[in-house]
Amino acid sequence: MILTRYNVPDLTPDEMESLSSLRRLVEDLWDEDEDKAGSNQARMHMDDGTLLRFAQSRPTIEAAAEMYRESMTWREEVNIDEIHDRHYPISNRSRAAQVAGQTFYGTILTPPNHPPIMFDRMGALDMSGIAKEKGMDDAICECYTAYLEETFRQARAFPGGRGRALVVVDLKGLSMSHISNIGLIKRIAAIGPPRYPETTGCVAIIRGPWVLSAIWKVISPILPANTRAKIKIMGKNFLAELADGMMPADQIPTFLGGTCWVGENDPSNVASTILEKSSKVIPGSYARAQAEDAVAAAPTEHVSFSSSAPPPAPGSEDYVIEPTDIADVDMAEVPEGKIHFRGHRNSIAVAKELAQSPAPQFTAPPAPPATNDGSAK
């Protein structure tokens, strides 16, 4: 059984031989009568394009087959489809996932006739703020996993089966705080290589400060050799380098000095254009978001809410931000009160609203009245 949707039309003789050998080593996973670990995912990923990625990512076909089996098993164990669907489209995200996504800064662009372009704003991560929010590191790793899965799906569906994403890693803001909390960065960096082989074609690192070399020494050993070979560290002229054949010049985002407003095709992504000036985790916002998610999931007939939020102060009327002004907003100057992005719903607005109001309180339903014999009805 072969999936024609993702077949590669221009295979070389060496590639055809590699695919044939790899298929023989993993074909047992595709047998509909078999129920082996990873089989369900393998049946959805038996196409030429996907198998070729695995075959090209390891020095031997045997190693590629082992990687394929482990990847398909991992996909089933973590339920990757459910993780993806919790985050994409972004409007599906829960309150807690929105707050975690706010701090991740991952964006995917899909220009016409061009493989996906990923923008990782690693330098903007508020590492110390994340460390203070219990469970937020796990949520960010899930956001990143969904982000990789979405990129993989777009690259896999690219015409010709050879789609490879361009990854632009913006390190502006990188500091000693990142080194102090290097554990989270290592967790993030270790998610992709063993599960999403040959999904990226080039990794362009821009605006790297002096600590870049120290972090690179920690990260590089855990990356495969072929991944390290794709990394290109750019200097001050990175805009010209990016526009010189790497990506369409009109797709360079405004936060890098380009003209593309990242959020115009996905309104829920507009956070990435204002976080240049407001990149700190709002204390308590993640816990409050989790509380709201828990309340939303509880049966409504058994839950009541109480709130002791003070009335808004005079002059704290709703603050409306037009989409055309989004890139110029300094969140520190926004007055108290609810924030509205006209026509949009934004994770920053969610986080600030959560921080300005107390978490909803759960009230247990009243006990049923007792009968004459003392038992409850």
C-alpha positions as CSV (number, residue, x, y, z in Angstrom):
1,M,0.0,0.0,0.0
2,I,1.5,3.4,-1.1
3,L,0.2,6.8,-0.4
4,T,0.3,8.8,-3.7
5,R,-0.4,12.1,-2.1
6,Y,3.1,12.5,-0.7
7,N,5.1,10.5,-3.3
8,V,8.3,11.9,-4.6
9,P,8.3,12.1,-8.4
10,D,12.0,12.5,-9.1
11,L,13.7,9.8,-7.1
12,T,17.3,9.0,-8.0
13,P,18.4,5.3,-8.4
14,D,20.2,5.6,-5.0
15,E,17.1,7.0,-3.3
16,M,14.9,4.3,-4.8
17,E,17.3,1.6,-3.5
18,S,17.3,3.2,0.0
19,L,13.5,3.4,0.1
20,S,13.1,-0.1,-1.1
21,S,15.5,-1.4,1.7
22,L,13.8,0.7,4.3
23,R,10.4,-0.5,3.4
24,R,11.5,-4.1,3.7
25,L,12.8,-3.4,7.2
26,V,9.6,-1.7,8.5
27,E,6.9,-3.2,6.4
28,D,5.6,-5.3,9.3
29,L,4.4,-2.1,10.9
30,W,1.9,-1.6,8.0
31,D,0.3,-5.0,8.2
32,E,-3.4,-4.3,9.1
33,D,-3.5,-7.6,10.9
34,E,-0.6,-6.6,13.2
35,D,-1.0,-4.6,16.4
36,K,2.5,-3.5,17.1
37,A,3.7,-0.4,18.9
38,G,3.7,2.4,16.3
39,S,1.6,0.6,13.7
40,N,-1.3,3.1,13.7
41,Q,1.0,6.0,13.1
42,A,3.2,4.1,10.6
43,R,0.2,3.3,8.4
44,M,-0.3,7.1,8.1
45,H,3.4,7.7,7.3
46,M,4.4,5.0,4.8
47,D,4.7,7.4,1.8
48,D,7.9,8.0,-0.1
49,G,8.5,11.5,1.1
50,T,8.4,10.6,4.8
51,L,10.4,7.5,4.5
52,L,13.0,9.3,2.4
53,R,13.5,11.8,5.3
54,F,14.3,8.9,7.6
55,A,16.6,7.2,5.1
56,Q,18.6,10.4,4.6
57,S,18.9,11.2,8.3
58,R,21.0,8.2,9.3
59,P,24.2,6.7,8.0
60,T,22.7,3.2,7.5
61,I,19.3,1.9,6.5
62,E,19.2,-0.2,9.7
63,A,19.7,2.9,11.8
64,A,17.0,4.7,9.8
65,A,14.6,1.8,10.3
66,E,15.2,1.9,14.1
67,M,14.6,5.6,14.1
68,Y,11.4,5.2,12.1
69,R,10.1,2.6,14.6
70,E,11.0,4.7,17.6
71,S,9.4,7.8,16.0
72,M,6.1,6.1,15.2
73,T,6.0,4.6,18.7
74,W,6.6,8.0,20.2
75,R,3.8,9.5,18.1
76,E,1.4,7.0,19.5
77,E,2.6,7.2,23.1
78,V,2.2,11.0,23.3
79,N,-0.9,11.0,21.1
80,I,0.6,13.5,18.7
81,D,-2.6,14.1,16.8
82,E,-4.3,15.2,20.0
83,I,-1.5,17.5,21.0
84,H,-1.5,19.1,17.5
85,D,-5.2,19.6,17.5
86,R,-5.1,21.3,20.9
87,H,-2.8,24.0,19.4
88,Y,-3.6,24.3,15.7
89,P,-5.4,26.2,14.6
90,I,-4.3,28.5,17.4
91,S,-7.9,29.5,18.2
92,N,-8.2,25.9,19.6
93,R,-5.8,26.6,22.4
94,S,-7.1,26.6,26.0
95,R,-6.4,29.6,28.3
96,A,-3.3,27.9,29.8
97,A,-2.0,27.0,26.3
98,Q,-2.5,30.5,25.2
99,V,-0.5,31.9,28.1
100,A,2.3,29.3,27.4
101,G,2.2,30.1,23.7
102,Q,2.6,33.7,24.5
103,T,6.0,33.0,26.0
104,F,7.2,30.7,23.3
105,Y,7.2,33.1,20.3
106,G,7.1,30.4,17.7
107,T,5.5,31.5,14.3
108,I,5.1,29.6,11.0
109,L,4.7,31.4,7.7
110,T,3.7,29.6,4.5
111,P,4.3,31.9,1.5
112,P,2.9,30.7,-1.8
113,N,5.2,28.2,-3.6
114,H,7.6,28.2,-0.7
115,P,8.3,25.7,2.1
116,P,7.2,26.7,5.6
117,I,9.3,29.4,7.4
118,M,9.7,29.0,11.1
119,F,10.5,31.9,13.4
120,D,11.9,30.9,16.8
121,R,12.3,33.9,19.1
122,M,14.4,32.0,21.6
123,G,16.0,35.2,22.9
124,A,12.7,36.6,23.9
125,L,11.9,33.8,26.3
126,D,11.5,35.1,29.9
127,M,13.4,32.1,31.4
128,S,13.3,33.3,35.0
129,G,9.6,34.2,34.7
130,I,8.8,30.7,33.3
131,A,10.8,29.0,36.0
132,K,8.6,30.7,38.7
133,E,5.4,29.4,37.1
134,K,4.8,25.8,38.2
135,G,4.2,23.5,35.2
136,M,4.8,26.2,32.6
137,D,7.9,24.5,31.3
138,D,6.0,21.4,30.5
139,A,3.3,23.5,28.7
140,I,6.0,25.2,26.6
141,C,7.5,21.9,25.6
142,E,4.0,20.8,24.5
143,C,3.6,24.1,22.5
144,Y,6.9,23.4,20.8
145,T,6.0,19.8,20.0
146,A,2.8,21.0,18.4
147,Y,4.8,23.7,16.5
148,L,7.1,21.0,15.1
149,E,4.2,18.8,14.2
150,E,2.5,21.6,12.3
151,T,5.7,22.4,10.5
152,F,6.3,18.7,9.6
153,R,2.8,18.5,8.2
154,Q,3.3,21.5,6.0
155,A,6.7,20.4,4.8
156,R,5.4,16.9,4.1
157,A,2.5,18.2,2.0
158,F,4.7,20.5,0.0
159,P,4.6,19.6,-3.7
160,G,7.2,17.1,-4.7
161,G,7.6,15.6,-1.2
162,R,10.9,17.3,-0.5
163,G,9.7,20.3,1.5
164,R,12.2,21.6,4.0
165,A,11.5,24.4,6.4
166,L,13.7,27.5,6.8
167,V,14.2,28.2,10.5
168,V,15.1,31.7,11.6
169,V,16.2,31.7,15.2
170,D,16.1,35.2,16.7
171,L,18.4,35.4,19.7
172,K,17.9,39.1,20.5
173,G,17.5,39.3,24.3
174,L,19.6,36.2,25.1
175,S,21.3,36.6,28.5
176,M,22.8,34.8,31.4
177,S,19.2,34.0,32.5
178,H,19.1,31.6,29.6
179,I,22.2,29.8,30.7
180,S,21.0,29.7,34.3
181,N,17.8,27.9,33.0
182,I,19.5,25.9,30.3
183,G,17.6,22.8,31.2
184,L,14.4,24.0,29.4
185,I,16.4,25.0,26.3
186,K,18.0,21.5,26.2
187,R,14.6,19.9,26.5
188,I,13.2,22.0,23.7
189,A,16.2,21.3,21.5
190,A,16.0,17.6,22.0
191,I,12.4,17.1,20.9
192,G,12.8,17.5,17.2
193,P,15.9,15.7,15.9
194,P,14.9,12.1,16.7
195,R,11.3,12.5,15.6
196,Y,11.2,14.9,12.7
197,P,14.2,14.1,10.5
198,E,15.0,16.3,7.5
199,T,12.1,18.6,8.2
200,T,14.4,21.7,8.1
201,G,16.7,22.7,5.3
202,C,18.5,25.6,6.9
203,V,18.7,27.1,10.4
204,A,19.6,30.8,10.3
205,I,20.7,32.2,13.6
206,I,20.4,36.0,13.9
207,R,21.0,38.8,16.4
208,G,23.1,36.5,18.6
209,P,24.8,38.2,21.6
210,W,28.2,37.3,23.2
211,V,26.7,34.4,25.2
212,L,25.8,32.6,21.9
213,S,29.1,30.7,21.9
214,A,28.6,29.4,25.5
215,I,25.1,28.2,24.7
216,W,26.2,26.6,21.4
217,K,28.7,24.5,23.3
218,V,25.9,23.1,25.4
219,I,23.4,22.6,22.6
220,S,25.5,21.4,19.7
221,P,26.6,18.0,21.2
222,I,23.0,16.8,21.4
223,L,22.3,17.7,17.7
224,P,23.0,15.2,14.9
225,A,25.9,16.1,12.6
226,N,23.7,16.7,9.6
227,T,21.6,19.2,11.7
228,R,24.7,21.1,12.8
229,A,25.7,21.3,9.2
230,K,22.5,23.2,8.4
231,I,23.1,26.0,10.9
232,K,24.2,29.3,9.6
233,I,25.1,32.1,12.1
234,M,24.4,35.5,10.5
235,G,26.0,38.9,11.2
236,K,24.6,42.4,11.1
237,N,23.5,42.1,7.5
238,F,21.1,39.3,8.2
239,L,18.2,41.0,6.5
240,A,20.1,41.2,3.2
241,E,21.2,37.6,3.6
242,L,17.7,36.3,4.3
243,A,16.3,38.2,1.3
244,D,19.1,36.9,-1.0
245,G,17.5,33.7,-2.0
246,M,16.6,32.2,1.4
247,M,13.1,33.6,1.7
248,P,10.8,36.1,0.0
249,A,11.8,39.6,1.1
250,D,8.2,40.6,1.7
251,Q,7.9,37.7,4.2
252,I,10.4,39.1,6.7
253,P,8.4,40.1,9.8
254,T,8.2,43.6,11.2
255,F,9.9,42.6,14.4
256,L,13.1,41.8,12.4
257,G,12.9,45.0,10.4
258,G,10.9,43.7,7.5
259,T,7.5,44.6,6.2
260,C,5.4,41.5,6.9
261,W,3.0,41.7,9.7
262,V,3.1,38.2,11.0
263,G,-0.5,38.2,12.2
264,E,-2.3,39.3,9.1
265,N,-3.1,35.7,8.0
266,D,-3.7,34.4,11.5
267,P,-5.2,37.1,13.8
268,S,-4.5,35.0,16.9
269,N,-0.8,35.3,16.1
270,V,-0.6,39.0,16.5
271,A,1.1,38.6,19.8
272,S,4.4,38.1,18.1
273,T,4.4,41.7,16.8
274,I,4.0,43.3,20.2
275,L,6.1,41.1,22.3
276,E,9.2,42.9,21.1
277,K,8.4,45.5,23.9
278,S,6.6,43.3,26.4
279,S,8.3,39.9,26.9
280,K,7.9,39.2,30.6
281,V,5.7,36.5,32.0
282,I,2.9,38.1,34.0
283,P,3.2,36.5,37.5
284,G,0.4,34.1,38.3
285,S,-1.1,34.3,34.8
286,Y,-0.4,30.6,34.0
287,A,-2.0,29.4,37.3
288,R,-5.0,31.6,36.7
289,A,-5.4,30.2,33.2
290,Q,-5.2,26.7,34.5
291,A,-8.0,27.5,37.0
292,E,-10.2,28.9,34.3
293,D,-9.6,25.8,32.2
294,A,-10.6,23.6,35.2
295,V,-13.7,25.6,35.7
296,A,-14.7,25.5,32.1
297,A,-14.3,21.7,32.1
298,A,-16.4,21.2,35.3
299,P,-20.1,20.3,34.9
300,T,-22.0,23.6,35.0
301,E,-24.9,22.2,37.1
302,H,-22.5,21.5,40.0
303,V,-20.4,24.7,39.9
304,S,-21.0,28.2,41.0
305,F,-18.5,31.1,40.9
306,S,-17.7,33.9,43.2
307,S,-15.4,36.8,42.5
308,S,-14.2,39.6,44.8
309,A,-12.7,41.6,42.0
310,P,-12.9,45.4,42.8
311,P,-14.9,47.6,40.5
312,P,-12.8,49.3,37.8
313,A,-11.2,52.5,38.8
314,P,-12.5,55.8,37.2
315,G,-11.1,56.2,33.8
316,S,-10.2,52.5,33.4
317,E,-12.5,52.1,30.4
318,D,-11.8,49.4,27.8
319,Y,-8.7,50.1,25.8
320,V,-9.0,49.4,22.1
321,I,-6.0,48.7,19.9
322,E,-6.5,48.9,16.1
323,P,-4.7,46.2,14.0
324,T,-2.8,48.8,12.1
325,D,-1.3,50.1,15.4
326,I,-0.4,46.7,16.9
327,A,3.3,46.9,16.2
328,D,3.7,50.3,18.0
329,V,2.0,49.4,21.2
330,D,4.0,49.6,24.4
331,M,2.2,47.4,26.9
332,A,3.7,49.4,29.8
333,E,1.7,52.4,28.7
334,V,-1.6,50.6,28.3
335,P,-4.0,51.8,31.1
336,E,-5.6,49.5,33.5
337,G,-8.8,47.7,32.3
338,K,-9.6,45.2,29.7
339,I,-7.6,45.3,26.4
340,H,-9.3,44.7,23.1
341,F,-7.6,44.1,19.8
342,R,-10.3,45.1,17.4
343,G,-11.3,42.1,15.4
344,H,-8.8,39.9,17.1
345,R,-8.3,37.7,20.2
346,N,-4.8,37.9,21.6
347,S,-2.8,35.8,24.1
348,I,-1.3,39.0,25.7
349,A,-4.8,40.3,26.3
350,V,-5.8,37.0,27.8
351,A,-2.7,37.0,30.1
352,K,-3.2,40.6,31.3
353,E,-6.9,40.0,31.9
354,L,-6.1,37.0,34.0
355,A,-3.5,38.8,36.0
356,Q,-6.0,41.6,36.7
357,S,-8.8,39.4,38.1
358,P,-8.8,36.8,40.8
359,A,-9.0,33.2,39.9
360,P,-12.6,31.8,39.9
361,Q,-13.5,29.9,43.0
362,F,-15.1,26.5,43.0
363,T,-18.1,26.1,45.3
364,A,-19.2,22.6,46.1
365,P,-22.9,21.9,45.5
366,P,-25.1,21.8,48.7
367,A,-25.5,18.5,50.4
368,P,-28.8,16.8,49.8
369,P,-31.4,17.1,52.6
370,A,-31.4,14.3,55.1
371,T,-34.4,12.0,55.6
372,N,-36.0,11.2,58.8
373,D,-33.8,8.1,59.2
374,G,-30.7,10.2,58.8
375,S,-29.8,9.1,55.3
376,A,-29.5,11.4,52.4
377,K,-32.1,11.4,49.7
